[in-house]
Amino acid sequence: MPWLLCKREDLSYLDLFRNMLTWKFPHCLKNWQRLRVLSLSSNHLSGIIRSSIGQFPSLTWLDLRDDNFSGEFPQ
């Protein structure tokens, strides 16, 4: 995940669909409290799905299809 993108706290929409990304699940998700839409699908992403993904009060759309994440999806 690019460092500058992690620093953004005002993100509400992030669509990185089919960009051939290869990094692990982003650690900086906790910074994106205003996020409503997150699409990381159809890349080459991997790693454990962070429990913080379930802590976004505004998140209405999450797309992680066709990647290589592991672990259980947090409730």
C-alpha positions in Angstrom: 0.0 0.0 0.0 1.5 3.3 -1.0 2.5 5.3 2.1 0.7 8.5 1.0 -2.5 6.7 0.5 -2.3 5.3 4.1 -2.0 8.9 5.4 -5.3 9.9 3.9 -7.9 10.2 6.6 -10.6 11.7 4.4 -11.1 8.7 2.0 -14.7 7.7 1.4 -14.3 5.8 -1.8 -11.4 3.6 -2.8 -11.6 1.4 -5.9 -8.4 -0.4 -6.8 -10.1 -3.1 -8.9 -7.9 -5.0 -11.3 -4.7 -3.1 -10.8 -2.3 -6.0 -10.5 -1.4 -5.0 -6.9 0.7 -7.5 -5.0 0.9 -6.1 -1.4 -0.6 -7.7 1.7 -3.8 -6.5 3.3 -3.3 -2.9 4.3 -2.4 -2.1 8.0 -3.6 1.5 7.6 -7.3 0.7 7.4 -7.8 2.1 10.8 -7.1 5.6 9.3 -10.0 5.4 6.9 -13.0 5.9 9.3 -15.0 7.7 6.7 -14.7 4.9 4.1 -18.0 3.9 2.5 -16.7 1.9 -0.5 -13.6 -0.3 -0.7 -12.9 -2.5 -3.7 -9.6 -4.4 -3.8 -10.8 -7.2 -6.0 -9.0 -9.0 -8.9 -5.5 -8.1 -7.8 -2.8 -10.4 -6.4 -3.4 -9.3 -2.8 -2.7 -11.7 0.1 -2.4 -11.9 3.9 -4.8 -12.1 6.8 -8.0 -10.1 6.7 -7.5 -7.6 9.5 -10.2 -7.4 12.2 -10.3 -3.7 11.7 -12.2 -4.2 8.5 -15.3 -4.8 10.6 -15.0 -1.6 12.5 -16.1 0.9 9.9 -19.5 2.5 10.7 -19.8 4.0 7.2 -18.7 1.0 5.1 -21.5 -0.1 2.8 -19.6 -1.9 0.1 -16.6 -4.2 0.4 -15.3 -6.2 -2.5 -12.4 -8.6 -2.0 -13.1 -11.1 -4.7 -10.4 -13.0 -6.6 -7.6 -12.2 -4.3 -5.6 -14.5 -2.0 -6.6 -13.4 1.5 -6.6 -15.9 4.4 -8.4 -16.1 7.7 -12.0 -15.6 8.6 -13.9 -12.5 7.9 -14.4 -10.5 11.1 -18.0 -9.9 12.3 
